[in-house]
Amino acid sequence: MKFIDFCAGIGGGRLGLTNIGYECIAYSEIENNAINAYKLLYSDNEINYGDITKIEADYLPDFDLLIGGFPCQAFSIIGGRCGLNDEDRGQIIYYLSRIMEEKKTKYFILENVKGLINHDKGRTLDIIKNILEDIGYKIYYKVLNSLDFSIPHMRERIYIVGIRNDLSKGFDFEFPEPKKEDVDIRNFLIDNEESLILDKNCKTYPTFIKYLNNKYNQGKYDLDELLSEDYLVLDTRQSDLRLYRNKVPTIRKGRQGILYVKNGKLRRLSGIEAFLLQGIPLKLIDKIKGKISNSQLLGLAGNAMTVNVIEEIAKKLDKYIKKEVEKMDLVTKGSQTAKDGFKNEHFVVNEFNNWEKSDLAKAWLEKMNYSLEDIESVRASKITGSFKADVQVEIKIEIKLKSLVDIQNLQVKLVSNPKGFNQIDKRWLSSYREMWDIPDNVYMLLQHFTGELPPKISNPQDKRRMFLTEFTSDEQKIILKFFNDNKTMIVSDILKGRGSFAAEWMLVILKIGTNLNWALEPINYVLNYFGNGDVLMTPRGSISIGNITVQRKGGDGGRATANMLQFKINPAELIK
C-alpha cells in the first residue's frame, strides 16, 4: 500500500503507516524546521512536493492512501477558530480534496483538533464532510485520545477516515478501542540535560515563583510539597496551575510551560521527551539530537500526529483491505481486463461480431431500434485515427425481401470507477483556434491558462500556468463569453466530432469486478445531457460547460503536451 504524507510535519502519520508495512513514496511540507527534521528522521532523498496549494495532481505519482494532518490552528481555540475563513490554513481541505478526486485515491486518514467538532456549531465539520462525500467517499470520524493508545499524553484529536465509494460496499469501518494497559511516564521523561532544570540558578525561576503566588494560585500550593513527588507534572500555561499524575497535558506549538518533578527538582519538558510523547521512537530521535534546537523540537511535536493512534487506525483499515481487496478494489479488478475479457474497444467489436451468441450485443442492437428478427448480419470494426467514433458497426437488415445496410458509429467509453472523469478531447490551442476561430485576445489568455505562456502575474498558484481565478474580472468575462457564445459548436465538436466518422451513439460500459453495467445513448441526447447548463468558472479555477470540465491537461511527466487544453466528463453519469 503506497501513500503520500501531506502536511507532513515530522511524519507522525507516516510512522504509523510504515509501522504496519505501508510505503511512503513522497511528502508535502513547507515549514523549514519540519522539513529539516523530516529529512534527518527519514531520508534526504525523498521528494517533497512542497506547498499543497500549488501541487498539480497530474504530477504526483500514483498512490493508494492519503494521510494529512491539515492545519488545525484555524479550528483550535489557540488559533482563534477562524475555520474555513482562514485563507492560509482553513482552506487546505479543499486542496486535499482536489488531489484525492483527481488521483482517485482509494483511502485517506485526516487529523485535526477536537474543536473542529463544534466549530461554528458543527457547520464547519458538515461542510468538510460534504466536500469529501461529494468527491466520492464514505466518511467515518471519531475523537480519539492518545492517552488511550500506550502514550501518557492527553491529546484529543478528531480522526477522519475515508473509503472511496466504489470500495465501500459492505464496508463497516470501526475505529480502534482504547487499550487497557498501564504505561509508566518514567519511560518518556528521560532527558537528563541539566539546562532543563528550573531552580534558583535559572533566570526564569522568579517568574515561576511569581506565578505560584498569583491570585489564582496563592495559598494553594507548597513548593516543597510539590517537589517531593517525583514525576508530578505541572502545567503552567494557564492562569491557574494544573497538576497531572502519570500523564502529560496536550503538547502545543508555541505554548510551552509543561514542567515535571524529577529527583526533587523541577524540569522543563524537553523536545526529545515531547517527541517520545508523540510516539516517535528513540532510535529516530537520536538522529536529530543536537541538530535542531529544543524550542524548535517542542514546536514540531506540538503540531505532530501521534504515531500510536495512526498505527491503530491503520491496522483497522488494513484488516478490511486485506480481507476485501479481491472483491472490492475496483481499480485493480476493473483494470485487470486481460483476465476477464474486457480489455478495450476490441471487446465491443467482438461482441457485435458475435452478436447471435452475445446477449450484450443483442441488447445494444435493440437499443439502437433494430429488430433482431430482421438482422441478417452484423460486422463491426475498430476505427483508427483522430475521430470521435471508436467502433463502426455495419448492420445488414433483411425486411420484406429488401436488403438494407445501416452504418452506425459508436463512441465507446470504458470505465471502472463510477465517479471517475474521462478525457473526451485534448488538443493544442492552435488546433482549437483553427476549428473555432478563437480571437487573438482570447487565444493569448488561454495560452496563460494552459501554460503555453508563463503566468503574467506575480506569485501565481502554479508557476507554470494561471488558473482562471487569477485573471482579472474583465479577462474572466472575455474567456467565459467566448465559450458561451460558441457553446453549441464546441460541445458538438468535442463529443460528436465532424465528418464521416462523427459519433452517432455513445456506449458507456462500467465494469466493476465481474459486474458490467452499460448505457447506449444517441449522440444528440449525450450533447444535451453534458452540454446543458451555464458556462461558469469553477471554484478551482477551471471552466465548466454544463457537465463538461475544461482545464489544462497537466501531467505527462512535465513534457510540453501537459500544456494542451482538455475537456473531461464523467461518462458513468449516463448509466441510470
C-alpha positions as CSV (number, residue, x, y, z in Angstrom):
1,M,0.0,0.0,0.0
2,K,1.6,3.2,-1.2
3,F,0.8,6.6,0.4
4,I,1.8,10.3,0.3
5,D,2.3,12.2,3.6
6,F,0.6,15.6,3.2
7,C,1.1,18.5,5.7
8,A,3.7,16.0,6.9
9,G,5.2,17.9,9.9
10,I,7.7,15.4,11.5
11,G,6.0,12.4,10.0
12,G,4.0,11.1,12.9
13,G,1.3,9.9,10.5
14,R,3.9,8.4,8.2
15,L,5.4,6.3,11.0
16,G,2.0,5.0,12.0
17,L,1.6,3.7,8.5
18,T,5.1,2.4,7.8
19,N,4.9,0.5,11.1
20,I,2.3,-1.8,9.6
21,G,4.2,-2.2,6.3
22,Y,2.9,0.6,4.1
23,E,5.3,2.5,1.8
24,C,5.7,6.3,1.9
25,I,6.6,7.4,-1.7
26,A,6.6,11.2,-1.1
27,Y,5.6,14.0,1.2
28,S,4.4,17.6,1.2
29,E,5.6,20.2,3.8
30,I,6.5,23.9,3.6
31,E,7.8,24.7,7.2
32,N,11.6,24.8,7.1
33,N,12.1,23.3,10.6
34,A,9.7,20.5,9.9
35,I,11.4,19.7,6.5
36,N,14.8,19.7,8.2
37,A,13.6,17.3,10.9
38,Y,11.8,15.1,8.3
39,K,15.0,14.7,6.3
40,L,17.0,13.9,9.3
41,L,14.5,11.3,10.6
42,Y,13.8,9.5,7.4
43,S,15.7,10.3,4.2
44,D,17.2,13.3,2.4
45,N,16.4,11.7,-1.0
46,E,12.6,11.6,-0.8
47,I,10.6,14.0,-2.9
48,N,8.9,16.9,-1.1
49,Y,6.2,18.3,-3.3
50,G,6.1,21.5,-1.1
51,D,3.1,23.9,-1.0
52,I,-0.1,21.9,-1.3
53,T,-1.9,24.9,-2.8
54,K,0.5,24.7,-5.8
55,I,0.6,21.0,-6.3
56,E,-0.9,19.8,-9.6
57,A,-2.3,16.3,-9.1
58,D,-1.2,15.1,-12.5
59,Y,2.4,15.5,-11.4
60,L,2.0,13.2,-8.4
61,P,2.9,9.5,-8.6
62,D,0.0,7.1,-8.2
63,F,-0.7,6.2,-4.6
64,D,-3.4,4.3,-2.7
65,L,-3.8,6.3,0.5
66,L,-3.5,9.9,1.5
67,I,-2.7,10.9,5.1
68,G,-2.8,14.5,6.2
69,G,-2.9,16.5,9.4
70,F,-4.3,19.5,7.7
71,P,-3.6,22.7,9.7
72,C,-5.5,22.7,12.9
73,Q,-4.9,26.3,14.0
74,A,-7.8,27.6,12.1
75,F,-10.2,25.4,14.2
76,S,-8.4,25.5,17.5
77,I,-9.1,27.8,20.5
78,I,-5.4,28.7,20.5
79,G,-5.6,29.6,16.8
80,G,-8.6,31.9,17.1
81,R,-11.1,29.5,15.4
82,C,-11.3,31.3,12.1
83,G,-12.1,28.0,10.5
84,L,-12.7,27.8,6.7
85,N,-12.4,31.6,6.6
86,D,-8.7,31.3,7.3
87,E,-7.4,31.7,3.8
88,D,-4.0,30.2,4.5
89,R,-4.8,27.3,6.9
90,G,-8.6,26.7,7.0
91,Q,-8.9,26.0,3.2
92,I,-6.2,23.4,2.9
93,I,-9.0,20.8,3.0
94,Y,-10.1,22.0,-0.4
95,Y,-6.7,21.3,-1.9
96,L,-6.5,17.9,-0.3
97,S,-9.9,17.0,-1.7
98,R,-8.9,18.2,-5.2
99,I,-5.9,15.9,-5.1
100,M,-8.0,12.9,-3.9
101,E,-10.6,13.5,-6.5
102,E,-8.2,13.8,-9.4
103,K,-5.9,11.0,-8.3
104,K,-8.9,8.8,-7.4
105,T,-7.2,8.0,-4.1
106,K,-8.7,4.8,-2.5
107,Y,-8.4,5.7,1.2
108,F,-7.5,8.6,3.4
109,I,-6.8,9.4,7.0
110,L,-7.1,13.0,8.2
111,E,-6.4,14.5,11.6
112,N,-7.5,17.8,13.2
113,V,-8.2,19.3,16.6
114,K,-11.2,18.2,18.7
115,G,-12.5,21.8,18.3
116,L,-13.4,21.0,14.7
117,I,-16.4,19.1,16.0
118,N,-18.2,22.1,17.4
119,H,-16.7,24.9,15.3
120,D,-19.4,27.2,14.1
121,K,-22.0,25.0,15.8
122,G,-20.9,22.0,13.8
123,R,-21.4,23.6,10.4
124,T,-17.7,23.6,9.6
125,L,-17.5,19.8,10.1
126,D,-20.6,19.4,8.0
127,I,-19.0,21.4,5.2
128,I,-15.9,19.3,5.3
129,K,-18.0,16.1,5.3
130,N,-20.0,17.3,2.3
131,I,-16.8,18.2,0.4
132,L,-15.4,14.7,1.0
133,E,-18.7,12.9,0.3
134,D,-19.2,15.0,-2.9
135,I,-15.9,13.8,-4.4
136,G,-17.0,10.2,-3.8
137,Y,-16.0,9.0,-0.3
138,K,-17.8,7.2,2.6
139,I,-16.8,9.1,5.7
140,Y,-16.1,7.9,9.3
141,Y,-14.9,10.2,12.1
142,K,-14.3,10.0,15.8
143,V,-12.4,11.8,18.6
144,L,-9.6,9.7,20.0
145,N,-7.2,10.4,22.8
146,S,-3.5,9.5,22.6
147,L,-3.7,8.6,26.2
148,D,-5.7,5.5,25.3
149,F,-3.0,4.1,23.0
150,S,0.0,3.4,25.2
151,I,1.1,7.0,25.3
152,P,0.8,9.1,28.6
153,H,-0.2,12.2,26.6
154,M,-3.7,13.8,26.9
155,R,-4.2,14.6,23.2
156,E,-7.7,14.5,21.9
157,R,-8.0,14.8,18.1
158,I,-10.7,14.1,15.5
159,Y,-9.7,11.5,13.0
160,I,-11.5,11.2,9.7
161,V,-11.2,8.0,7.6
162,G,-12.5,7.9,4.1
163,I,-13.1,5.0,1.7
164,R,-13.8,5.6,-1.9
165,N,-17.5,4.8,-2.6
166,D,-16.8,2.1,-5.1
167,L,-14.7,0.3,-2.5
168,S,-17.0,0.8,0.4
169,K,-19.8,-1.6,-0.4
170,G,-20.4,-3.7,2.7
171,F,-17.7,-1.7,4.5
172,D,-18.3,-1.2,8.2
173,F,-15.2,0.6,9.5
174,E,-14.8,0.8,13.2
175,F,-12.3,2.9,15.0
176,P,-9.9,1.1,17.4
177,E,-11.0,0.8,21.0
178,P,-8.9,2.2,23.9
179,K,-6.2,-0.1,25.1
180,K,-6.4,-1.2,28.7
181,E,-2.8,-1.2,29.8
182,D,-0.6,0.7,32.3
183,V,2.0,3.0,30.8
184,D,4.8,4.3,33.0
185,I,5.5,8.0,32.4
186,R,9.1,7.5,33.6
187,N,9.8,5.7,30.3
188,F,9.1,9.0,28.5
189,L,10.5,11.7,30.8
190,I,14.1,10.6,30.3
191,D,16.1,13.7,29.3
192,N,18.7,14.5,31.9
193,E,20.1,17.6,30.3
194,E,21.0,20.0,33.2
195,S,19.9,23.1,31.3
196,L,16.3,22.0,31.6
197,I,16.3,22.2,35.4
198,L,14.3,25.1,36.8
199,D,15.7,26.3,40.1
200,K,17.1,29.4,41.7
201,N,20.0,29.5,39.3
202,C,17.6,29.8,36.3
203,K,16.7,33.3,35.0
204,T,13.0,32.4,34.7
205,Y,12.8,31.0,38.3
206,P,11.5,34.3,39.8
207,T,8.8,34.3,37.1
208,F,7.7,30.8,38.2
209,I,7.6,31.8,41.9
210,K,5.5,34.9,40.9
211,Y,3.2,32.6,39.0
212,L,2.7,30.3,42.1
213,N,1.6,33.4,44.0
214,N,-0.7,35.0,41.6
215,K,-4.4,35.4,42.6
216,Y,-5.4,32.1,41.1
217,N,-2.7,30.0,42.8
218,Q,-1.8,31.9,46.0
219,G,-2.0,29.8,49.1
220,K,-3.0,26.6,47.2
221,Y,0.4,25.0,46.7
222,D,3.5,24.5,48.8
223,L,6.6,24.3,46.6
224,D,8.5,21.8,48.8
225,E,5.4,19.6,48.8
226,L,5.3,19.7,45.0
227,L,9.0,18.9,44.8
228,S,8.5,15.8,47.0
229,E,6.5,13.9,44.4
230,D,8.7,12.6,41.6
231,Y,7.2,12.7,38.1
232,L,4.4,15.0,39.1
233,V,3.5,17.1,36.0
234,L,2.8,20.8,36.3
235,D,1.0,22.8,33.5
236,T,1.8,26.5,33.9
237,R,0.3,27.5,30.6
238,Q,-3.0,28.8,32.1
239,S,-3.5,31.3,34.8
240,D,-4.2,28.6,37.3
241,L,-1.6,25.8,37.9
242,R,-2.8,22.3,36.9
243,L,-1.3,19.1,38.1
244,Y,-1.2,15.7,36.4
245,R,0.0,12.3,37.5
246,N,1.3,9.7,35.1
247,K,0.2,11.8,32.1
248,V,1.1,15.0,30.3
249,P,-1.4,17.5,29.0
250,T,-1.7,18.4,25.4
251,I,1.6,19.5,23.8
252,R,1.0,22.6,21.7
253,K,3.1,24.6,19.3
254,G,4.0,27.9,20.8
255,R,2.6,27.2,24.2
256,Q,5.5,25.9,26.3
257,G,5.2,25.7,30.0
258,I,4.9,22.0,30.9
259,L,7.2,21.1,33.9
260,Y,7.7,18.0,35.9
261,V,9.5,16.9,39.1
262,K,12.4,14.6,39.0
263,N,14.8,13.8,41.8
264,G,13.3,16.6,43.8
265,K,13.9,19.2,41.1
266,L,11.6,20.9,38.6
267,R,12.5,20.3,35.0
268,R,11.1,21.7,31.8
269,L,9.6,19.2,29.3
270,S,12.2,18.8,26.6
271,G,11.8,18.5,22.8
272,I,13.1,14.9,22.9
273,E,10.6,14.0,25.6
274,A,7.8,15.7,23.5
275,F,8.8,13.5,20.5
276,L,8.6,10.4,22.7
277,L,5.2,11.5,23.9
278,Q,4.0,11.6,20.3
279,G,5.2,8.1,19.7
280,I,8.5,8.8,17.8
281,P,10.9,6.1,18.8
282,L,14.2,6.9,20.5
283,K,16.3,5.4,17.7
284,L,14.9,8.0,15.3
285,I,15.2,10.8,17.8
286,D,18.9,10.1,18.2
287,K,19.2,11.2,14.5
288,I,18.2,14.8,15.4
289,K,19.8,15.3,18.8
290,G,21.9,18.4,18.7
291,K,20.9,19.3,15.2
292,I,17.6,21.1,16.0
293,S,17.1,23.4,19.0
294,N,15.0,22.3,22.0
295,S,12.3,25.0,21.4
296,Q,12.0,24.0,17.8
297,L,11.6,20.4,18.7
298,L,8.8,21.3,21.1
299,G,7.0,23.3,18.4
300,L,7.3,20.5,15.9
301,A,6.0,17.9,18.5
302,G,3.1,20.2,19.2
303,N,2.0,20.0,15.5
304,A,2.5,16.3,15.1
305,M,0.2,13.4,14.8
306,T,0.6,10.7,17.5
307,V,2.2,7.6,15.9
308,N,0.4,5.1,18.0
309,V,-3.1,6.4,17.2
310,I,-2.5,6.4,13.5
311,E,-1.0,2.9,13.6
312,E,-4.1,1.5,15.4
313,I,-6.4,3.2,12.9
314,A,-4.3,1.9,10.0
315,K,-4.5,-1.6,11.4
316,K,-8.3,-1.5,11.4
317,L,-8.3,-0.2,7.9
318,D,-5.7,-2.7,6.7
319,K,-7.6,-5.6,8.2
320,Y,-10.5,-4.7,5.9
321,I,-8.4,-4.0,2.9
322,K,-6.6,-7.4,3.1
323,K,-9.9,-9.2,3.6
324,E,-11.9,-7.5,0.9
325,V,-9.4,-6.2,-1.7
326,E,-10.0,-9.0,-4.2
327,K,-13.7,-8.4,-4.1
328,M,-13.9,-4.6,-3.6
329,D,-10.9,-3.0,-5.3
330,L,-12.5,-1.6,-8.5
331,V,-9.4,0.0,-9.9
332,T,-7.4,-3.2,-9.6
333,K,-10.2,-5.6,-10.6
334,G,-11.7,-3.3,-13.2
335,S,-8.4,-2.7,-14.9
336,Q,-7.1,-6.3,-15.0
337,T,-9.1,-6.6,-18.2
338,A,-6.9,-9.2,-19.9
339,K,-8.1,-11.7,-17.3
340,D,-11.8,-11.2,-17.8
341,G,-12.0,-10.4,-21.5
342,F,-12.7,-6.7,-21.1
343,K,-9.7,-5.0,-22.5
344,N,-10.6,-2.2,-24.8
345,E,-12.7,-1.3,-27.8
346,H,-11.9,-4.7,-29.3
347,F,-14.3,-6.2,-26.6
348,V,-17.2,-4.2,-28.2
349,V,-16.1,-5.2,-31.7
350,N,-16.0,-8.9,-30.7
351,E,-19.4,-8.7,-29.0
352,F,-21.0,-7.2,-32.2
353,N,-19.3,-9.6,-34.5
354,N,-20.6,-12.5,-32.4
355,W,-24.0,-10.9,-31.8
356,E,-26.1,-14.0,-32.2
357,K,-24.3,-15.5,-29.2
358,S,-24.0,-12.2,-27.3
359,D,-26.8,-11.0,-25.0
360,L,-24.9,-7.7,-24.7
361,A,-24.8,-7.1,-28.5
362,K,-28.4,-8.1,-28.8
363,A,-29.4,-5.6,-26.2
364,W,-27.3,-2.9,-27.8
365,L,-28.9,-3.5,-31.2
366,E,-32.3,-3.3,-29.7
367,K,-31.4,-0.1,-28.0
368,M,-30.5,1.2,-31.5
369,N,-34.0,0.4,-32.5
370,Y,-33.3,-2.7,-34.6
371,S,-35.5,-5.8,-34.6
372,L,-33.3,-8.8,-34.1
373,E,-35.5,-10.9,-36.3
374,D,-34.7,-8.6,-39.3
375,I,-31.0,-8.6,-38.9
376,E,-29.1,-10.8,-41.4
377,S,-25.5,-9.9,-40.3
378,V,-23.5,-7.5,-38.2
379,R,-19.9,-6.6,-38.9
380,A,-18.0,-4.3,-36.6
381,S,-14.5,-2.8,-36.8
382,K,-12.4,-0.5,-34.7
383,I,-11.9,3.0,-36.2
384,T,-8.3,4.2,-36.1
385,G,-7.2,7.8,-36.2
386,S,-8.3,11.0,-34.5
387,F,-12.0,10.6,-34.8
388,K,-14.8,10.8,-32.2
389,A,-16.2,7.3,-33.1
390,D,-14.2,4.3,-31.8
391,V,-16.2,1.5,-33.4
392,Q,-18.1,1.3,-36.7
393,V,-20.9,-1.2,-36.9
394,E,-22.3,-2.3,-40.2
395,I,-25.7,-3.9,-39.9
396,K,-27.3,-5.7,-42.8
397,I,-31.1,-6.0,-42.5
398,E,-33.5,-8.1,-44.4
399,I,-37.0,-6.6,-44.4
400,K,-39.7,-7.9,-46.8
401,L,-37.2,-9.2,-49.3
402,K,-35.4,-5.9,-49.3
403,S,-31.8,-5.8,-48.2
404,L,-30.7,-2.6,-46.3
405,V,-27.3,-1.8,-44.9
406,D,-27.0,0.6,-41.9
407,I,-23.8,2.1,-40.7
408,Q,-23.6,3.2,-37.0
409,N,-20.6,5.0,-35.5
410,L,-20.2,4.4,-31.7
411,Q,-18.0,6.4,-29.3
412,V,-17.0,3.9,-26.6
413,K,-16.1,4.8,-23.0
414,L,-14.8,2.0,-20.8
415,V,-14.8,3.0,-17.1
416,S,-14.0,1.2,-13.8
417,N,-15.0,4.0,-11.4
418,P,-18.5,5.4,-11.3
419,K,-17.0,8.7,-10.0
420,G,-14.1,8.9,-12.4
421,F,-13.7,11.6,-15.1
422,N,-12.8,10.7,-18.6
423,Q,-11.0,12.8,-21.2
424,I,-13.1,13.3,-24.2
425,D,-10.9,15.7,-26.2
426,K,-7.5,17.3,-26.0
427,R,-5.5,19.3,-28.5
428,W,-3.1,22.1,-28.8
429,L,-4.7,25.5,-28.6
430,S,-3.7,26.2,-32.2
431,S,-5.9,23.3,-33.3
432,Y,-8.9,24.7,-31.5
433,R,-8.1,28.1,-32.9
434,E,-8.5,26.8,-36.4
435,M,-11.7,24.9,-35.6
436,W,-13.4,27.7,-33.7
437,D,-11.8,30.9,-35.0
438,I,-10.6,31.9,-31.5
439,P,-9.9,35.7,-31.3
440,D,-6.4,36.8,-30.6
441,N,-7.2,38.2,-27.2
442,V,-9.0,35.1,-26.0
443,Y,-6.2,32.9,-27.5
444,M,-3.5,34.7,-25.6
445,L,-5.4,34.4,-22.3
446,L,-6.0,30.7,-22.9
447,Q,-2.2,30.3,-23.5
448,H,-1.6,31.6,-20.0
449,F,-4.4,29.3,-18.8
450,T,-2.8,26.2,-20.3
451,G,0.9,27.2,-19.7
452,E,1.9,27.7,-23.3
453,L,2.7,31.2,-22.0
454,P,4.0,31.6,-18.4
455,P,1.9,33.4,-15.8
456,K,1.7,37.2,-16.2
457,I,1.1,37.8,-12.5
458,S,3.4,37.7,-9.5
459,N,3.2,34.8,-7.1
460,P,0.8,32.6,-9.1
461,Q,-0.6,29.4,-7.5
462,D,1.3,27.4,-10.1
463,K,4.4,28.9,-11.6
464,R,3.7,27.0,-14.9
465,R,0.3,28.4,-15.7
466,M,-2.6,30.5,-14.4
467,F,-5.9,29.4,-13.0
468,L,-9.0,31.3,-14.3
469,T,-9.5,32.7,-10.8
470,E,-6.2,34.5,-11.1
471,F,-7.2,36.5,-14.2
472,T,-8.8,39.9,-13.8
473,S,-12.6,40.1,-13.7
474,D,-12.6,41.6,-17.3
475,E,-10.4,38.8,-18.6
476,Q,-12.5,36.1,-17.0
477,K,-15.6,37.6,-18.7
478,I,-13.8,37.6,-22.1
479,I,-12.9,33.9,-21.8
480,L,-16.3,32.8,-20.5
481,K,-18.1,34.9,-23.2
482,F,-16.2,33.1,-25.9
483,F,-17.1,29.6,-24.6
484,N,-20.7,30.7,-24.0
485,D,-21.1,32.3,-27.5
486,N,-19.7,29.2,-29.2
487,K,-21.1,26.6,-26.8
488,T,-23.2,24.6,-29.3
489,M,-20.3,24.2,-31.7
490,I,-17.7,23.4,-29.0
491,V,-19.9,20.8,-27.3
492,S,-20.7,19.1,-30.7
493,D,-17.1,19.1,-31.8
494,I,-15.7,17.5,-28.6
495,L,-18.5,14.9,-28.1
496,K,-19.7,14.2,-31.6
497,G,-17.0,15.3,-34.0
498,R,-17.2,16.1,-37.7
499,G,-17.2,14.2,-40.9
500,S,-18.0,10.6,-41.9
501,F,-16.6,9.2,-38.6
502,A,-18.6,11.5,-36.4
503,A,-20.1,9.6,-33.4
504,E,-23.8,8.8,-33.6
505,W,-24.0,7.0,-30.3
506,M,-22.1,6.9,-27.1
507,L,-21.7,3.5,-25.4
508,V,-20.5,3.6,-21.8
509,I,-19.5,0.4,-20.1
510,L,-18.9,0.3,-16.4
511,K,-17.0,-2.8,-15.3
512,I,-16.8,-3.5,-11.5
513,G,-15.3,-6.8,-10.6
514,T,-17.5,-9.3,-12.5
515,N,-20.4,-6.9,-12.8
516,L,-21.0,-5.0,-16.0
517,N,-23.4,-2.1,-16.5
518,W,-23.8,0.0,-19.6
519,A,-25.6,2.8,-21.3
520,L,-26.1,3.4,-25.0
521,E,-27.5,6.7,-25.9
522,P,-27.9,8.7,-29.2
523,I,-25.3,11.4,-29.5
524,N,-27.8,14.2,-29.5
525,Y,-29.0,13.0,-26.1
526,V,-25.4,13.0,-24.9
527,L,-24.9,16.5,-26.3
528,N,-27.9,17.8,-24.4
529,Y,-27.0,15.9,-21.2
530,F,-23.4,17.0,-20.8
531,G,-23.7,20.4,-22.6
532,N,-26.8,21.6,-20.9
533,G,-26.0,24.2,-18.3
534,D,-24.2,27.5,-17.9
535,V,-20.6,28.3,-18.8
536,L,-19.0,29.1,-15.4
537,M,-15.7,29.5,-13.6
538,T,-15.3,26.7,-11.1
539,P,-14.0,27.3,-7.6
540,R,-10.7,25.7,-8.5
541,G,-10.1,28.0,-11.4
542,S,-11.2,25.8,-14.3
543,I,-14.1,26.3,-16.8
544,S,-17.3,24.3,-16.8
545,I,-19.7,24.0,-19.7
546,G,-22.7,22.3,-18.2
547,N,-21.3,19.0,-17.1
548,I,-18.1,19.3,-19.0
549,T,-14.9,20.5,-17.4
550,V,-12.3,22.5,-19.4
551,Q,-8.8,22.6,-18.0
552,R,-5.1,22.3,-18.7
553,K,-4.1,18.8,-19.4
554,G,-1.2,18.6,-17.0
555,G,0.8,15.5,-16.2
556,D,2.8,13.8,-19.0
557,G,5.9,13.9,-16.9
558,G,6.4,17.6,-17.4
559,R,6.5,17.3,-21.2
560,A,5.2,20.1,-23.4
561,T,2.0,18.1,-24.0
562,A,1.0,19.0,-20.4
563,N,0.1,22.4,-21.9
564,M,-2.7,21.1,-24.1
565,L,-6.3,22.1,-23.4
566,Q,-8.5,19.2,-22.4
567,F,-12.2,18.5,-21.9
568,K,-13.5,15.9,-19.4
569,I,-16.8,14.3,-18.5
570,N,-17.9,11.5,-16.2
571,P,-19.4,9.1,-18.7
572,A,-20.8,6.9,-16.0
573,E,-23.5,9.5,-15.3
574,L,-25.3,8.2,-18.4
575,I,-25.9,4.9,-16.6
576,K,-29.2,5.0,-14.8
